[in-house]
C-alpha cells in the first residue's frame, strides 16, 4: 500500500494528462485532491502539515508565474516594436532551413539562457521565437523542452551541482569531480541530443520526409553535439563546474554560426523553409543588433546578478519575499528574492527594450494586459501542481514515523535493483524532476539516497551522483510546470498531455544513453 501511495504523484499526472488527455488545470487539480486525501488518511500527515505544504506550493507557484509573466511581457513588447520580425529576418538571412534554426535557437541560444538563468526560463523564452519563425506551436513547445536538457546539468552557473549536492558536501573539488564525470558521459549521451531535437522536428512537423532528409543533417547535428560536449569537458577540467553552462553553449554557437556561413557539414538541400515576412512591419529599418539588444540586456543582467558579489547580494536581499517557517514548521519554507528572479530581469529587460526600440509608452499597458490574461490560465494549473509536489516532498513529517514518499520510493527501488543501479540512477533523477519540477530539487531530494546506495552496494559514488544530476536535467523535458509554462506562452493551454507525450520518449532515451555511457566509460 505504501508503495502505491508513494507512486500516486507520478502515476496520476501521467494518467490524467497523457492517457486521458485532460487539460493540466483539471488533471492536476484531480491529482492534487487524490494525493491530499491519501496523504491524510493513509500516510498519516497532519492537517497542519498539509496546509503548510499547500501554502508553500502557492508561494512557489507565484515565483514561477513571475518568470512566466516576464517572458510573455518581453515577447509582446518585442512583437509590438517589430524586433521579433527583424530577428526572424536575421535568422532567415543566415539560413532558412528549419532543422538548423531549431538547433541555433532552441538548443544553443536556449542553453545560453539556461546557463545564466535556469528555472525553466529557456523554454518560455525561445518557444515564442520559434513560433514567430513559422514553427508549429506544439513543435516549438516540444523542441524547446527537449533542448533544455543537457545544459540543465550545470544550470545557472552550476546551481544543480552546488545546491543539489549541497547536502552531501560543500567541497568545490568534489563538485568539479562530478562535473568531469558528467561531461565525460555527455560524449556518449549529450552528443546525440541535437540530432534527437532535429529528428523530433522532422517526425512531428515534416511531411513527405525522405531518407536523405534525415541523413544529410546528421553530420552537422552530431558535430554540434560533439563540439558542445568537448567544450563542456575542457571547461570542467580547467575552469570548473560553474563555467560549463556559460562557455560551452557560447563557444558552440559561435562555431555553429561559422559552420553555416562557410557551409561546413551543413546540408545542401533546404528542408521546410522558415516563414519569411512579406508584410511591411514597424521599425523595418531596425538593425539586427538593436533587435537582439534586449536579449543581450537579459544575459548581461543575469551574469552581473549572479557573478558580481556586491550586485548579487543586493539582488538577493533588497526585496526578499521569502516565506519561512510556514505555519511554524522550520523545514517548510519557500524562497523568493524578487530582484534575483529571472522574471524580474525579463521585465526589466522588456522595459529597456521599449527605450532601445523607441516604442510608444502605451506598449507597457497593452503588453501588461495581454501578459496577465495569458498567465491567469497557467496559474490554475500551476497552483495544484506545486501543492501536490510539496505534499510529496514534506510527507516525511507524519504521525507514523514513515519516511517521506520520495525516500520510500527510492529505497524500495534500491533494495531490489542495486545490481543494475547504474542504469536506474538517471531515471530516479528524472522521476524527481517530473514530480518536483526542478533538476536542482530533484538532486537535493534524491542525492543522499543515491549516495547511500552507492556506498552500500560498492558502486562509484561520484558516478552515481553524476547520473542523478543528468537524470534531473532530462526530467526537465517532462516536468508538469515547465510544460504548463511553455504551453501558455505559445497559446496551447489544455494540450499539456500532448506535449508530454512528445517529450517523454526523448527524456527516457537520454536517461538510457547516460546509463550506457556510465557502463562503457567507467
C-alpha positions as a printed NumPy array, in Angstrom:
array([[  0.   ,   0.   ,   0.   ],
       [  2.782,   2.456,   0.91 ],
       [  4.438,   1.816,  -2.44 ],
       [  1.216,   2.595,  -4.304],
       [  0.685,   5.815,  -2.343],
       [  4.26 ,   6.989,  -2.977],
       [  3.721,   6.357,  -6.704],
       [  0.475,   8.371,  -6.869],
       [  2.138,  11.778,  -7.543],
       [  3.784,  10.181, -10.583],
       [  1.008,   7.931, -11.845],
       [ -1.913,  10.348, -11.542],
       [ -0.474,  13.199, -13.687],
       [  0.536,  10.626, -16.314],
       [ -2.922,   9.036, -16.335],
       [ -4.877,  12.302, -16.363],
       [ -2.675,  14.398, -18.677],
       [ -1.189,  11.845, -21.067],
       [ -3.593,   8.908, -21.205],
       [ -6.88 ,  10.753, -20.593],
       [ -5.651,  13.97 , -22.272],
       [ -7.144,  16.263, -19.662],
       [ -6.075,  19.926, -19.561],
       [ -3.46 ,  20.438, -16.867],
       [ -5.677,  22.689, -14.757],
       [ -8.27 ,  19.923, -14.436],
       [ -5.946,  16.907, -14.393],
       [ -3.547,  18.364, -11.826],
       [ -6.45 ,  19.537,  -9.629],
       [ -7.807,  15.978,  -9.537],
       [ -4.33 ,  14.565,  -8.891],
       [ -3.825,  17.052,  -6.052],
       [ -7.132,  16.137,  -4.368],
       [ -6.366,  12.4  ,  -4.53 ],
       [ -2.809,  12.824,  -3.22 ],
       [ -4.089,  15.143,  -0.468],
       [ -6.619,  12.553,   0.712],
       [ -4.121,   9.689,   0.5  ],
       [ -1.543,  11.691,   2.447],
       [ -4.046,  12.452,   5.223],
       [ -5.819,   9.116,   5.569],
       [ -3.079,   6.66 ,   4.566],
       [  0.283,   8.423,   5.106],
       [ -0.854,   9.932,   8.417],
       [  0.104,  13.507,   7.562],
       [ -1.424,  16.101,   9.907],
       [ -3.767,  18.821,   8.638],
       [ -1.27 ,  21.494,   9.61 ],
       [  1.479,  19.881,   7.531],
       [ -0.825,  19.511,   4.55 ],
       [ -1.981,  23.124,   4.652],
       [  1.592,  24.323,   5.197],
       [  2.535,  22.357,   2.081],
       [ -0.32 ,  23.969,   0.134],
       [  0.815,  27.448,   1.201],
       [  4.375,  26.53 ,   0.25 ],
       [  3.185,  25.354,  -3.17 ],
       [  1.131,  28.523,  -3.648],
       [  4.165,  30.664,  -2.854],
       [  6.407,  28.684,  -5.221],
       [  3.767,  28.911,  -7.946],
       [  3.786,  32.691,  -7.536],
       [  7.551,  32.702,  -8.128],
       [  7.133,  30.69 , -11.317],
       [  4.3  ,  32.925, -12.511],
       [  6.598,  35.95 , -12.187],
       [  9.072,  34.245, -14.547],
       [  6.255,  33.329, -16.912],
       [  4.83 ,  36.862, -16.857],
       [  8.286,  38.317, -17.547],
       [  8.832,  36.047, -20.554],
       [  5.41 ,  36.799, -22.047],
       [  5.699,  40.538, -21.302],
       [  9.011,  40.649, -23.146],
       [  7.597,  38.67 , -26.064],
       [  4.66 ,  41.074, -26.509],
       [  6.936,  44.098, -26.159],
       [  9.3  ,  42.86 , -28.865],
       [  6.434,  41.899, -31.135],
       [  4.936,  45.37 , -30.982],
       [  8.268,  47.052, -31.708],
       [  8.883,  44.847, -34.748],
       [ 12.038,  43.355, -33.189],
       [ 10.735,  39.777, -33.464],
       [ 10.2  ,  40.236, -37.2  ],
       [ 13.704,  41.668, -37.565],
       [ 15.206,  38.755, -35.631],
       [ 13.313,  36.36 , -37.891],
       [ 14.762,  38.013, -40.976],
       [ 18.205,  37.768, -39.404],
       [ 17.862,  34.015, -38.939],
       [ 16.459,  33.638, -42.427],
       [ 19.475,  35.524, -43.799],
       [ 21.766,  33.048, -42.056],
       [ 19.675,  30.012, -43.019],
       [ 16.06 ,  29.245, -43.835],
       [ 16.471,  25.54 , -43.043],
       [ 14.229,  24.918, -40.045],
       [ 16.376,  21.987, -38.889],
       [ 19.347,  24.291, -38.408],
       [ 17.24 ,  27.097, -36.946],
       [ 15.896,  24.697, -34.323],
       [ 19.441,  23.998, -33.107],
       [ 20.553,  27.631, -33.21 ],
       [ 17.538,  28.943, -31.297],
       [ 16.134,  26.148, -29.136],
       [ 19.328,  24.238, -28.373],
       [ 22.19 ,  26.751, -28.344],
       [ 20.518,  30.094, -27.572],
       [ 18.325,  28.263, -25.059],
       [ 21.465,  26.772, -23.492],
       [ 22.931,  30.251, -23.012],
       [ 19.745,  31.384, -21.251],
       [ 19.875,  28.221, -19.097],
       [ 23.487,  28.936, -18.213],
       [ 22.745,  32.327, -16.766],
       [ 19.207,  31.809, -15.534],
       [ 17.811,  28.295, -15.158],
       [ 14.392,  27.891, -13.501],
       [ 12.727,  26.749, -16.742],
       [ 13.317,  30.168, -18.321],
       [ 14.891,  28.989, -21.638],
       [ 11.825,  27.177, -22.938],
       [  9.472,  30.098, -22.336],
       [ 11.955,  32.493, -23.971],
       [ 12.814,  30.524, -27.123],
       [  9.433,  28.904, -27.872],
       [  7.826,  32.214, -28.965],
       [ 10.841,  32.9  , -31.195],
       [ 10.305,  29.569, -32.926],
       [  6.589,  30.24 , -33.386],
       [  7.376,  33.644, -34.882],
       [  9.658,  31.92 , -37.382],
       [  6.783,  29.733, -38.54 ],
       [  7.237,  26.645, -36.372],
       [  4.041,  24.878, -35.392],
       [  3.214,  25.878, -31.761],
       [  3.334,  22.284, -30.497],
       [  6.635,  21.745, -32.304],
       [  8.01 ,  24.931, -30.757],
       [  6.957,  23.808, -27.266],
       [  8.309,  20.284, -27.697],
       [ 11.63 ,  21.373, -29.22 ],
       [ 12.156,  23.985, -26.518],
       [ 11.598,  21.436, -23.755],
       [ 13.773,  18.727, -25.3  ],
       [ 16.564,  21.224, -25.95 ],
       [ 16.511,  22.399, -22.338],
       [ 18.057,  19.169, -21.08 ],
       [ 21.82 ,  18.778, -21.499],
       [ 22.556,  22.36 , -20.304],
       [ 20.427,  21.837, -17.186],
       [ 23.042,  19.622, -15.504],
       [ 25.001,  22.806, -14.825],
       [ 22.013,  25.177, -14.906],
       [ 22.524,  28.71 , -13.702],
       [ 26.287,  28.915, -13.048],
       [ 26.438,  25.391, -11.58 ],
       [ 23.399,  25.586,  -9.267],
       [ 22.145,  21.981,  -9.795],
       [ 25.538,  20.708,  -8.629],
       [ 26.394,  23.24 ,  -5.929],
       [ 22.929,  23.375,  -4.353],
       [ 21.666,  19.96 ,  -5.412],
       [ 24.659,  18.138,  -3.917],
       [ 24.984,  20.557,  -1.018],
       [ 23.583,  18.001,   1.434],
       [ 26.419,  15.608,   0.54 ],
       [ 29.365,  18.01 ,   0.771],
       [ 30.34 ,  21.615,   0.116],
       [ 33.717,  20.71 ,  -1.405],
       [ 34.482,  22.546,  -4.645],
       [ 36.92 ,  19.772,  -5.528],
       [ 34.119,  17.205,  -5.213],
       [ 31.766,  19.343,  -7.32 ],
       [ 34.428,  19.603, -10.032],
       [ 34.893,  15.839,  -9.919],
       [ 31.147,  15.354, -10.504],
       [ 31.36 ,  17.836, -13.386],
       [ 34.109,  15.774, -15.031],
       [ 32.005,  12.605, -14.682],
       [ 29.003,  14.341, -16.253],
       [ 30.867,  15.956, -19.15 ],
       [ 32.663,  12.664, -19.841],
       [ 29.363,  10.798, -20.094],
       [ 27.971,  13.524, -22.354],
       [ 30.401,  12.328, -25.05 ],
       [ 28.061,   9.357, -25.454],
       [ 24.768,  10.894, -24.26 ],
       [ 24.73 ,  14.623, -24.989],
       [ 26.368,  14.208, -28.392],
       [ 23.105,  12.797, -29.732],
       [ 20.736,  15.4  , -28.31 ],
       [ 20.94 ,  17.92 , -31.218],
       [ 20.181,  15.035, -33.589],
       [ 17.244,  13.964, -31.422],
       [ 15.898,  17.544, -31.445],
       [ 16.038,  17.72 , -35.242],
       [ 14.602,  14.234, -35.744],
       [ 11.662,  15.011, -33.45 ],
       [ 11.064,  18.162, -35.51 ],
       [ 11.105,  16.196, -38.742],
       [  8.926,  13.366, -37.472],
       [  6.345,  15.684, -35.947],
       [  6.41 ,  18.711, -38.205],
       [  7.67 ,  17.433, -41.545],
       [  5.729,  15.958, -44.404],
       [  6.933,  13.501, -47.004],
       [ 10.377,  13.199, -45.438],
       [ 12.893,  11.138, -47.358],
       [ 15.824,   9.13 , -46.073],
       [ 18.102,  11.839, -47.47 ],
       [ 16.402,  14.471, -45.267],
       [ 17.469,  12.535, -42.181],
       [ 20.924,  11.513, -43.345],
       [ 22.149,  14.816, -44.765],
       [ 21.683,  16.734, -41.484],
       [ 23.32 ,  14.004, -39.392],
       [ 26.981,  15.109, -39.819],
       [ 26.157,  18.671, -38.735],
       [ 23.987,  17.782, -35.728],
       [ 26.499,  15.188, -34.492],
       [ 29.326,  17.692, -34.892],
       [ 27.359,  20.283, -32.883],
       [ 26.777,  17.707, -30.142],
       [ 30.458,  16.723, -30.167],
       [ 31.704,  20.331, -30.051],
       [ 29.308,  21.157, -27.194],
       [ 30.452,  18.087, -25.224],
       [ 34.125,  18.801, -25.896],
       [ 33.858,  22.44 , -24.844],
       [ 31.98 ,  21.436, -21.699],
       [ 34.56 ,  18.784, -20.805],
       [ 37.509,  21.139, -21.362],
       [ 35.803,  23.79 , -19.229],
       [ 35.117,  21.276, -16.44 ],
       [ 38.747,  20.104, -16.221],
       [ 40.242,  23.599, -16.461],
       [ 37.924,  26.298, -15.052],
       [ 35.472,  24.198, -13.029],
       [ 31.789,  23.325, -12.845],
       [ 30.462,  26.914, -12.506],
       [ 31.614,  27.911, -16.003],
       [ 30.469,  24.887, -18.023],
       [ 26.964,  26.218, -18.687],
       [ 28.313,  29.535, -19.994],
       [ 31.397,  28.709, -22.046],
       [ 30.065,  25.509, -23.637],
       [ 26.992,  26.971, -25.394],
       [ 28.604,  30.325, -26.278],
       [ 31.619,  28.684, -27.929],
       [ 29.407,  26.156, -29.723],
       [ 27.021,  28.859, -31.003],
       [ 29.967,  30.803, -32.464],
       [ 31.35 ,  27.703, -34.178],
       [ 27.882,  26.682, -35.397],
       [ 27.37 ,  30.104, -36.967],
       [ 30.738,  29.87 , -38.709],
       [ 29.914,  26.386, -39.998],
       [ 26.715,  27.754, -41.55 ],
       [ 28.455,  30.779, -43.062],
       [ 31.142,  28.643, -44.673],
       [ 28.885,  25.637, -45.451],
       [ 30.842,  23.202, -43.302],
       [ 28.908,  19.919, -42.877],
       [ 25.602,  21.705, -43.458],
       [ 23.098,  20.031, -45.832],
       [ 22.969,  21.276, -49.409],
       [ 19.221,  20.811, -49.696],
       [ 16.761,  23.051, -47.867],
       [ 14.177,  21.45 , -45.575],
       [ 10.933,  23.344, -44.926],
       [ 11.946,  26.942, -45.388],
       [ 11.077,  29.078, -42.398],
       [  8.429,  31.744, -42.81 ],
       [  9.67 ,  34.994, -44.301],
       [  7.535,  38.004, -43.503],
       [  6.444,  39.875, -46.61 ],
       [  4.202,  42.426, -44.911],
       [  5.531,  45.842, -44.063],
       [  6.4  ,  45.859, -40.366],
       [  7.028,  48.574, -37.84 ],
       [ 10.619,  49.668, -37.452],
       [ 11.606,  47.899, -40.668],
       [ 14.851,  49.868, -40.603],
       [ 15.806,  48.406, -37.21 ],
       [ 19.304,  46.949, -37.176],
       [ 19.778,  43.332, -36.183],
       [ 21.98 ,  44.352, -33.247],
       [ 19.268,  46.688, -31.967],
       [ 16.618,  43.985, -32.353],
       [ 18.701,  41.495, -30.343],
       [ 19.807,  44.098, -27.767],
       [ 17.073,  43.274, -25.186],
       [ 18.249,  39.651, -25.064],
       [ 21.755,  40.991, -24.571],
       [ 20.397,  43.003, -21.643],
       [ 18.852,  39.809, -20.218],
       [ 22.145,  37.932, -20.388],
       [ 24.149,  40.877, -19.042],
       [ 21.82 ,  41.405, -16.067],
       [ 21.763,  37.698, -15.286],
       [ 25.557,  37.438, -15.39 ],
       [ 26.052,  40.577, -13.263],
       [ 23.461,  39.499, -10.707],
       [ 24.945,  36.038, -10.366],
       [ 28.703,  36.565, -10.592],
       [ 29.489,  40.035,  -9.159],
       [ 29.215,  39.501,  -5.396],
       [ 28.056,  43.027,  -4.297],
       [ 25.425,  43.129,  -7.047],
       [ 24.356,  39.572,  -6.25 ],
       [ 23.955,  40.442,  -2.565],
       [ 21.827,  43.473,  -3.462],
       [ 19.581,  41.456,  -5.777],
       [ 19.224,  38.715,  -3.162],
       [ 18.434,  40.91 ,  -0.165],
       [ 16.774,  44.166,  -1.291],
       [ 13.264,  42.759,  -1.809],
       [ 13.057,  39.391,  -0.073],
       [  9.548,  37.912,  -0.365],
       [ 10.551,  34.527,   1.035],
       [  8.013,  32.671,   3.187],
       [  9.81 ,  30.925,   6.036],
       [  8.708,  28.578,   8.833],
       [  5.288,  28.18 ,   7.27 ],
       [  2.663,  27.517,   9.969],
       [  5.508,  27.013,  12.429],
       [  7.331,  24.225,  10.537],
       [ 11.005,  25.198,  10.28 ],
       [ 11.602,  22.727,   7.432],
       [  8.772,  24.099,   5.28 ],
       [  9.64 ,  27.342,   3.54 ],
       [  9.836,  28.93 ,   0.119],
       [ 12.41 ,  31.404,  -1.145],
       [ 11.616,  34.326,  -3.424],
       [ 14.106,  37.147,  -3.855],
       [ 12.165,  39.346,  -6.253],
       [ 15.078,  41.192,  -7.899],
       [ 17.023,  37.927,  -8.291],
       [ 14.129,  36.222, -10.071],
       [ 14.678,  35.711, -13.817],
       [ 11.146,  37.019, -14.226],
       [ 12.032,  40.424, -12.789],
       [ 15.113,  40.587, -15.021],
       [ 12.979,  39.762, -18.062],
       [ 10.529,  42.533, -17.096],
       [ 13.396,  44.984, -16.625],
       [ 14.861,  43.974, -19.995],
       [ 11.478,  44.412, -21.677],
       [ 11.231,  47.943, -20.266],
       [ 14.755,  48.595, -21.558],
       [ 13.586,  47.287, -24.949],
       [ 10.899,  49.986, -25.064],
       [ 13.648,  52.598, -24.775],
       [ 16.056,  50.815, -27.144],
       [ 13.382,  50.353, -29.805],
       [ 11.763,  53.749, -29.145],
       [  8.336,  52.183, -28.688],
       [  5.329,  54.15 , -27.52 ],
       [  4.619,  54.311, -23.787],
       [  1.263,  52.587, -24.25 ],
       [  3.208,  49.449, -25.183],
       [  3.714,  48.876, -21.453],
       [ -0.02 ,  48.831, -20.77 ],
       [ -1.023,  46.693, -23.743],
       [  1.787,  44.174, -23.078],
       [  0.934,  44.022, -19.37 ],
       [ -2.753,  43.424, -20.048],
       [ -2.077,  40.688, -22.604],
       [  0.506,  39.02 , -20.356],
       [ -1.784,  38.966, -17.309],
       [ -4.583,  37.414, -19.357],
       [ -2.216,  34.696, -20.556],
       [ -0.691,  33.979, -17.137],
       [ -4.122,  33.714, -15.498],
       [ -4.805,  30.37 , -17.17 ],
       [ -1.392,  28.987, -16.243],
       [ -1.985,  29.806, -12.571],
       [ -4.94 ,  27.411, -12.441],
       [ -2.627,  24.561, -13.443],
       [  0.495,  25.587, -11.535],
       [ -1.093,  26.037,  -8.104],
       [ -2.414,  22.444,  -7.705],
       [  0.76 ,  21.109,  -9.33 ],
       [  3.071,  22.819,  -6.855],
       [  0.776,  21.992,  -3.905],
       [  0.917,  18.302,  -4.865],
       [  4.711,  18.488,  -5.177],
       [  5.129,  19.975,  -1.716],
       [  2.853,  17.395,  -0.084],
       [  5.004,  14.717,  -1.701],
       [  8.236,  16.381,  -0.55 ],
       [  7.023,  17.063,   3.007],
       [  5.464,  13.641,   3.529],
       [  8.265,  12.686,   5.931],
       [  6.502,  14.869,   8.526],
       [  3.816,  12.424,   9.623],
       [  2.42 ,  10.749,  12.715],
       [  3.537,   7.195,  11.906],
       [  7.326,   7.639,  11.664],
       [  7.186,   6.855,   7.96 ],
       [  9.962,   8.204,   5.758],
       [  8.929,  10.641,   3.043],
       [  7.357,   9.286,  -0.124],
       [ 10.444,  10.1  ,  -2.285],
       [ 12.768,   8.344,   0.186],
       [ 10.436,   5.346,   0.471],
       [ 10.223,   5.047,  -3.302],
       [ 13.963,   5.316,  -3.941],
       [ 14.867,   2.964,  -1.076],
       [ 12.37 ,   0.38 ,  -2.323],
       [ 13.924,   0.509,  -5.791],
       [ 17.495,   0.464,  -4.457],
       [ 16.99 ,  -2.652,  -2.377],
       [ 15.685,  -4.588,  -5.362],
       [ 17.598,  -3.135,  -8.287],
       [ 21.064,  -2.397,  -6.893],
       [ 22.629,  -4.825,  -9.365],
       [ 21.603,  -2.6  , -12.273],
       [ 21.61 ,   0.68 , -10.374],
       [ 23.928,   2.381, -12.857],
       [ 21.101,   2.139, -15.38 ],
       [ 18.427,   3.073, -12.83 ],
       [ 20.158,   6.117, -11.271],
       [ 19.414,   8.627, -14.086],
       [ 15.734,   7.648, -14.097],
       [ 15.497,   8.369, -10.37 ],
       [ 16.753,  11.865, -11.248],
       [ 14.122,  12.138, -13.994],
       [ 11.456,  10.997, -11.578],
       [ 12.491,  13.703,  -9.148],
       [ 12.304,  16.448, -11.771],
       [  8.97 ,  15.2  , -13.095],
       [  7.477,  15.45 ,  -9.62 ],
       [  9.239,  18.483,  -8.149],
       [  9.611,  20.474, -11.37 ],
       [ 13.272,  21.237, -10.695],
       [ 16.505,  19.438, -11.535],
       [ 18.122,  21.08 ,  -8.51 ],
       [ 15.365,  19.992,  -6.12 ],
       [ 15.424,  16.508,  -7.621],
       [ 19.12 ,  16.181,  -6.806],
       [ 18.688,  17.82 ,  -3.413],
       [ 15.954,  15.277,  -2.6  ],
       [ 17.453,  12.103,  -4.016],
       [ 21.238,  12.596,  -3.839],
       [ 21.509,  11.329,  -0.205],
       [ 19.67 ,   8.166,  -1.23 ],
       [ 21.755,   7.732,  -4.382],
       [ 24.942,   8.304,  -2.362],
       [ 23.936,   5.783,   0.313],
       [ 23.001,   3.146,  -2.274],
       [ 26.397,   3.636,  -3.952],
       [ 28.217,   3.175,  -0.627],
       [ 26.07 ,   0.211,   0.447],
       [ 26.492,  -1.742,  -2.775],
       [ 30.116,  -0.839,  -3.606],
       [ 29.31 ,   1.468,  -6.522],
       [ 31.207,   4.607,  -7.564],
       [ 29.534,   7.428,  -5.547],
       [ 30.74 ,  10.216,  -7.859],
       [ 29.491,   8.38 , -10.932],
       [ 26.091,   7.648,  -9.398],
       [ 25.649,  11.265,  -8.304],
       [ 26.664,  12.418, -11.787],
       [ 23.924,  10.189, -13.226],
       [ 21.453,  11.67 , -10.735],
       [ 22.279,  15.189, -11.942],
       [ 21.977,  14.156, -15.602],
       [ 18.657,  12.44 , -14.91 ],
       [ 17.379,  15.557, -13.191],
       [ 18.297,  17.508, -16.322],
       [ 16.459,  15.026, -18.557],
       [ 13.371,  15.274, -16.356],
       [ 13.197,  18.954, -17.227],
       [ 11.611,  17.884, -20.535],
       [  8.566,  16.357, -18.868],
       [  8.017,  18.147, -15.545],
       [  4.46 ,  19.425, -15.435],
       [  5.035,  23.047, -14.512],
       [  7.598,  23.507, -17.303],
       [  5.097,  22.04 , -19.758],
       [  2.334,  24.309, -18.424],
       [  4.592,  27.353, -18.718],
       [  5.721,  26.72 , -22.284],
       [  2.228,  25.74 , -23.445],
       [  0.987,  29.059, -22.061],
       [  3.464,  31.229, -23.985],
       [  2.619,  29.514, -27.287],
       [ -1.129,  29.548, -26.533],
       [ -1.642,  25.798, -26.202],
       [ -3.417,  25.723, -22.838],
       [ -5.165,  22.384, -22.361],
       [ -2.748,  20.424, -24.567],
       [ -0.117,  19.697, -21.921],
       [ -0.686,  15.947, -22.177],
       [  0.003,  16.034, -25.91 ],
       [  3.277,  17.865, -25.27 ],
       [  4.409,  15.402, -22.588],
       [  3.562,  12.543, -24.938],
       [  6.067,  14.006, -27.415],
       [  8.806,  14.719, -24.862],
       [  8.692,  11.567, -22.728],
       [ 10.442,   9.46 , -25.397],
       [ 13.498,  11.75 , -25.694],
       [ 13.613,  12.065, -21.887],
       [ 13.752,   8.289, -21.437],
       [ 16.241,   7.936, -24.297],
       [ 18.58 ,  10.486, -22.729],
       [ 18.433,   8.616, -19.407],
       [ 19.221,   5.369, -21.202],
       [ 22.173,   6.933, -23.04 ],
       [ 23.519,   8.317, -19.752],
       [ 23.375,   4.9  , -18.13 ],
       [ 25.064,   3.216, -21.105],
       [ 27.745,   5.914, -21.143],
       [ 28.49 ,   5.206, -17.47 ],
       [ 28.867,   1.48 , -18.136],
       [ 31.05 ,   1.944, -21.217],
       [ 33.324,   4.692, -19.879],
       [ 33.618,   3.692, -16.225]])
